């Protein structure tokens, strides 16, 4: 699969270069979810997202942490970044990169990460990012209905139908194995309030 991906991505690059389009094209490569790593029906799989937990369909890191490459020859600085971004950030970022005025009424949930692409420090540690999954798939990917928020290094999952909350420090526990919800009640309550308020503000289905 990786070889096939490399070959076909190479075909796209070759086409752009052969037609004089490469230097003036912004290439974005990403995914909508992590790899399929488990099934609710018990059917074994040959893949895993370790050291990340779970996979496609879940709001654990194995389901939502995905690759992101952005290439723009001679304009975007080559390197790595740990800036937290989400799918809704792509639109404002592309506008920002090409010098088009941001249309805040058109990308309500997204912010530009142009600074990160240009090698500048971009602090998103105070920006909450939300995921909402109201449709459990116990016989498919095995996930349960929940709302999740990440703020800085901390991440809270609210399994509202089960009345269960989980809290993790991703900086220290990227595999989400150590639930801190009972150990850090103040942080748990802070993030839980964010989840409840966000769900209400977007009229989320439960």
Secondary structure, 3 states (H helix, E strand, C coil): CHHHHHHHHHHHHHHHHHCCCHHHCCEEEECCCCCCCCCCCCCCCCCCCCCCCCCCCCCCHHHHCCCEEEECCCCCCCCCCCCCCCCCHHHHHHHHHCCCCCCCCCCCCCCCCHHHHCCCCCCCCCCCEEEEECCCCCCCCCCCCEEEEEECCEEEEEECCCCEEEEEECCCCCCCCCCCCCCCHHHHHHHHHHHHHHHHHCCCCC
